[in-house]
Amino acid sequence: MKKYVYIIEKCADTNLYVGYIPGFAGAHSQAETLDELSKNMREVVEMLLDDGEPEMETDFVGTQTLLVA
């Protein structure tokens, strides 16, 4: 079993949740709820893995908070 971390953002224009896996070409989706997004992301990753193991373009490291005065 492989583990992938995906980023979630909320689009101000559509009010949809948008998910993507950094460095994994084509691994992105959107949905109205977080549960639906999780399901969609699983489906897209499974579909992409049917073509073989991806060659990741980058490695997800993490996030940081930046304070600006």
N, C-alpha and C positions, 0 to 999 in steps of 0.2 A: 504494500500500500504506500503510495506516494503522498506527501504533504505539500500543499501549495498555500502560500499566503497571498490574499488579494486585498487590494485597496478599495475602500468604499468612499464615494463622494456623493453629494446630492446636488443635482442640477437645478439651479435657480429658475431657469426658463421652463423646464418641463415638470419639475417637482419629482423627478424619478431618481432612484438610487442607481448609481453607475459603479460597476465593479470591474477591476482589471488586475491582472497579474503582471507585475513589472518584469520585463525581460522575456515574457512568453508571448510571442507574436500570435495575434488572433484571440487571445484569452481575455475577452471582455464581454460584458452584457449589461442590461439595465432592467429595472423592475419597479413596481409601485411599492413593494414591501421588502424588508430585509430577508424574510423567509423565502419569498419568491426569487430574490436575487441569488440567494444561496443555491437554490434548486437550479436556476439558469446557469450559474457559474459551473456547477458540477456537470451539467449536461454539455456545456461547450468544451470543458476540459476533457471529458470522456471522448467526445467527438474528435478533438484535436489529437488525442493520444492514439486513436485508431490509425493515424498516419505514422505512428512511431514516437519514440521518446524525443521531446523537443530539445533543441540546442539552445539553452538559455542565453540571452543576450546580456543580461545583467543578473546580479544577485541582490535580493532584497536584504537590506541591512537593518532598517528600523526608521523611526521618526524622532524628531527632536522639536522642542518648543523654543521659539526665538522671541525674546522680549525686545521691543523697540520703543524708545521713549519719544 
